[in-house]
Structure formats: structure tokens, C-alpha cells
């Protein structure tokens, strides 16, 4: 189940990457003189944009399947490979050159994820058995954190605004993953179970909120500062939620040092990619959706 869940998570990341590249490709030739609504209508008329939306929907479904197959502390770290996949596909489709530093950063991220998964082997935990009190307290902590990030973002300008709203986006992605993980056992009951589970509506609200935060981060105009928060806060929140709320556990031994080294590779690769590769891609992506990571 673990290997299957990892493979499905990789497929989800790849689908999201394809969706991002398709939407960015469709938005390259937008009319600067068109209003916001007219620009949206023009995008909806382009097959590549619609295909990109479909790819993102597929990625969301695959993420839910992966969370039903294995633990959230495994799935969400795997999804960070969406960033390098998006950049590689963008380089091919949009003909954006990538330098040596970008490829080294991609290797660092891929290697970091592999080392992390190899060294950190979580077990236990049951999202379906999580008490209402744990959900209430955990959700309250997330809301307080998001409120603080929004206040910091609204008070900041340019880089700081992009940074705080980028982190808020990643935090919301991580919380949405926790909601999806809780829905895993519910899917067995069919549509009736999904329609009566509060987490279903939480995912809808969380998805909308994360979209708003993402747009705020992108509109700050400094994706170099926004992307690390978007990419890294997501698995961090998911891991904390898995261990603290869902009751997942890991053996405390020397292998944790290897897991820490994997995290360092992921962080370093993300920061370098944000500084080296993203500006070139983002220049082609005005009006695009950004890397979802959701």
C-alpha cells in the first residue's frame, strides 16, 4: 500500500504540473487591453486552458486516492516534486532555458524526497478515528495561524506580502490534505457518506480560500519569495497534523538524521529553484494559475 500510495502521489504531482504548464501556455498570448472578465472568457475558449483545469481536477482526485492508500506524512512530501516537474515541462513546452543550477536544485529536491521517505517510516494513525475535540483544536490553531499570516501579508509590501501569503497558501494546502485524508474511509460509503461528512464542505471552503491566498501571493509580483512558502508549508503542516492530530508515529533513532538531511535537500532545492528558474517561467505565466501543490 505504501509504494502504491507513493506512485499515485507522484502521478498527482505530475498531473498538477501538466495542468499548470497547459494553463501557462494558454495564457501566454493574452490581450493586455482586455478587462479581467474578458481575459477569463478568452482563456476559457482555449482548449489548452480547459485541459489544464481538467488536469488539476485529476491531480486533486489522485491526491485523495493517495491519501486513502497511505499516510499523510508520506503523500504530502511527495507532492513537492510538482515544482521541479512544472519547471521541466515548462522548459520543454514554453522553450524556457534551464541552467545548471536549476538542474542541481531539481536533483537536490528529488534526492531529498527519496531520502526522506526511505529514512522516515511513519506508521499508525487513523484520520477516521480522530476525535471531534482534536479536529476542533487543530482547526482553531490553523485558523489563528492563517489570521496572523493574513495580517502580516496585508501590512507588508511586495516581497513580504508575497512571502506571507505564500506561506498562508501552503498552510491551507496542508490543512486541505488533512481533510482529504479524513474522507478516505468515507468514500467507501459512497456519495451519501461524502455528502454527510463535514470535511467535504471543509475541502470546498479550503480550496476557495487557498485560491484567494494564491492570487494574493502572485499579485504581489515577487514569486521568488512566494513559492518557497507555497511549496514547503504544505508538507510541514501535513506532517505536523499527521503526528499530532492523527496519531501517526515514527521510531526515534539515527534514521531521523537521514530524514532531516532529506528535508534539507528539499528546502535547499526549493529555494534555489525559486531564485533561478521561476522568474523565467513566471514571465510567461501572467494570468496563470501558479503551482498548486494542493
HULINUR-V811563 format. One record per backbone hydrogen bond with DSSP energy under -0.5 kcal/mol. CO is the residue of the C=O (numbers start at 0). NH is the residue of the N-H. E is the energy in kcal/mol with one decimal. If there is no record, write none. Layout:
# HULINUR-V811563
CO:NH:E
CO:NH:E
This chain:
# HULINUR-V811563
0:4:-2.7
1:5:-2.3
2:6:-2.5
3:7:-2.4
4:8:-2.2
5:9:-2.3
6:10:-2.1
7:11:-2.2
8:12:-2.4
9:13:-2.6
10:14:-2.4
11:15:-2.3
12:16:-2.3
13:17:-2.5
14:18:-2.3
15:19:-2.5
16:20:-2.3
17:21:-2.6
18:22:-2.2
19:23:-2.4
20:24:-2.7
21:25:-2.2
22:26:-1.6
24:27:-0.9
26:29:-1.2
29:31:-0.7
30:33:-1.5
34:38:-2.7
35:39:-1.8
36:40:-2.4
37:41:-2.5
38:42:-2.0
39:43:-2.4
40:44:-1.1
42:45:-1.7
44:46:-0.5
45:48:-0.6
45:49:-1.8
46:50:-2.7
47:51:-2.0
48:52:-2.1
49:53:-2.3
50:54:-2.2
51:55:-2.1
52:56:-2.3
53:57:-2.4
54:58:-2.4
55:59:-2.2
56:60:-2.2
57:61:-2.8
58:62:-2.2
59:63:-2.1
60:64:-2.2
61:65:-2.8
62:66:-2.5
63:67:-1.2
64:68:-1.0
65:68:-0.7
65:69:-2.2
70:73:-1.4
70:74:-2.1
71:75:-1.8
73:77:-1.2
74:78:-1.4
76:79:-1.1
77:80:-1.8
78:81:-1.8
79:82:-1.4
79:83:-0.5
80:84:-2.1
81:85:-2.6
82:86:-2.0
83:87:-2.5
84:88:-2.5
85:89:-2.5
86:90:-2.2
87:91:-1.6
88:92:-3.1
89:93:-2.6
89:95:-0.6
94:96:-0.6
98:102:-1.6
99:103:-2.5
100:104:-2.4
101:105:-2.4
102:106:-2.3
103:107:-2.2
104:108:-2.3
105:109:-2.7
106:110:-2.8
107:111:-2.4
108:112:-2.5
109:113:-2.2
110:114:-2.7
111:115:-2.5
112:116:-2.5
113:117:-2.0
114:118:-2.5
115:119:-2.7
118:120:-0.8
119:121:-0.7
122:248:-2.5
125:128:-1.4
126:129:-1.2
130:134:-2.1
131:135:-2.6
132:136:-2.8
133:137:-2.7
134:138:-2.7
135:139:-2.3
136:140:-2.2
137:141:-2.1
138:142:-2.5
139:143:-2.4
140:144:-2.4
141:145:-2.7
142:146:-2.5
143:147:-2.2
144:148:-2.3
145:149:-2.6
146:150:-2.2
147:151:-2.3
148:152:-2.7
149:153:-2.9
150:154:-1.6
151:155:-1.2
156:159:-1.5
157:161:-2.7
158:162:-2.7
159:163:-2.6
160:164:-2.2
161:165:-1.9
162:166:-2.2
163:167:-2.3
164:168:-2.1
165:169:-2.1
166:170:-2.7
167:171:-2.2
168:172:-2.2
169:173:-2.3
170:174:-2.1
171:175:-2.6
172:176:-2.0
173:177:-1.5
174:178:-2.0
175:179:-2.4
176:180:-2.5
177:181:-1.7
178:182:-1.1
179:183:-0.6
180:183:-0.9
182:186:-1.8
183:186:-0.5
184:187:-0.7
185:188:-1.6
186:189:-1.6
189:193:-1.7
190:194:-2.7
191:195:-1.1
192:196:-0.8
193:196:-0.5
196:199:-1.0
196:200:-0.7
197:201:-1.9
198:202:-2.4
199:203:-1.4
200:204:-2.3
201:205:-3.3
202:206:-2.8
203:207:-1.7
204:208:-2.6
205:209:-2.7
206:210:-1.7
207:211:-2.0
208:212:-2.6
209:213:-2.5
210:214:-2.3
211:215:-2.1
212:216:-2.4
213:217:-2.6
214:218:-2.6
215:219:-0.8
216:221:-0.6
217:220:-1.6
221:224:-1.4
221:225:-1.1
222:226:-2.6
223:227:-0.5
224:228:-0.5
225:229:-1.9
226:230:-2.8
227:231:-2.9
228:232:-1.9
229:233:-0.5
230:234:-0.7
231:235:-1.6
232:236:-2.6
233:237:-2.1
234:238:-2.7
235:239:-2.4
236:240:-2.7
237:241:-2.6
238:242:-2.3
239:243:-3.0
240:244:-1.8
240:245:-2.1
241:247:-2.6
245:125:-1.7
246:124:-0.6
248:122:-2.3
250:252:-1.0
252:255:-1.7
253:256:-1.5
253:257:-0.8
254:258:-1.9
255:259:-2.4
256:260:-2.0
257:261:-2.1
258:262:-2.2
259:263:-2.2
260:264:-2.0
261:265:-2.1
262:266:-2.8
263:267:-2.7
264:268:-2.4
265:269:-2.3
266:270:-2.4
267:271:-2.4
268:272:-2.5
269:273:-2.2
270:274:-1.5
271:275:-2.4
272:276:-1.6
272:277:-2.0
276:280:-1.5
277:281:-3.8
278:282:-1.6
280:283:-1.7
281:284:-1.5
284:287:-3.3
289:291:-0.6
